[in-house]
Amino acid sequence: MDQNKVTLSGVAVSQPILTKLPDSETAFTWFLLEVQERYKKKGGVVVFRPSRIRIETTGKSAEATIRKVREGERYSVDGYIKADDLEDLTVFRVRAFAIVPDESTDNFSYLNGIRKALSIMRKSRDLKAAIEQMEALLIPLTEA
């Protein structure tokens, strides 16, 4: 049996837009979720490649999405892939049935890194030295 289910985790890079489905009064919402693909290049350098994925919701889920999803915040999305053929192009998107704030350890680590960088900036009187301290924090990430 085939299965079409997807779980994504990423940052909302647009505010949800609320409309109505064509020929219907059903609420329809969409926004873009950016997810990062992590891989290593030759030589062991870690690279992150972003992908922006259109997330769609309908009905009561659309109304909840418009109230709860905020640009710049992390979310986990459960849904399924929808595909439409438009002339010579197939367009893929995710129809979501659950969108929840993502409080994963990755998000926690990211926020702690930002806090650490801000702390260095506040304590420093020398911008160049502060930048060098923050760059030193990044070295373990590139060697991972």
FENPEZI-V144748 format. One record per backbone hydrogen bond with DSSP energy under -0.5 kcal/mol. NH is the residue of the N-H (numbers start at 1). CO is the residue of the C=O. Records with the same first field share a line. If there is no record, write none. Layout:
NH = CO ; CO
//
This chain:
5 = 3
6 = 79
8 = 77
10 = 75
11 = 34
12 = 73
13 = 32
14 = 32
17 = 30
19 = 28
21 = 26
24 = 21
28 = 19
29 = 57
30 = 17
31 = 55
33 = 53
34 = 11
35 = 33 ; 51
37 = 35 ; 49
38 = 36
39 = 47
41 = 45
44 = 41
46 = 142
47 = 39
49 = 37
50 = 48
51 = 35
53 = 33 ; 51
55 = 31
56 = 94
57 = 29
59 = 27
61 = 58
62 = 58 ; 59
63 = 59
64 = 60
65 = 61
66 = 62
67 = 63
68 = 64
69 = 65
72 = 12
73 = 70
75 = 10
76 = 100
77 = 8
78 = 98
79 = 6
80 = 95
82 = 93
84 = 91
86 = 84 ; 89
87 = 85
89 = 86
91 = 84 ; 89
92 = 90
93 = 82
94 = 54
95 = 80 ; 93
96 = 56 ; 94
97 = 78
98 = 78
100 = 76
102 = 74
103 = 101
108 = 104
109 = 105
110 = 106
111 = 107
112 = 108
113 = 109
114 = 110
115 = 111
116 = 112
117 = 113
118 = 114
119 = 115
120 = 116
121 = 117
122 = 118
123 = 119
124 = 120
127 = 125
130 = 126
131 = 127
132 = 128
133 = 129
134 = 130
135 = 131
136 = 132
137 = 133
138 = 134 ; 135
139 = 135
141 = 138
142 = 138
143 = 139
144 = 140 ; 141
//
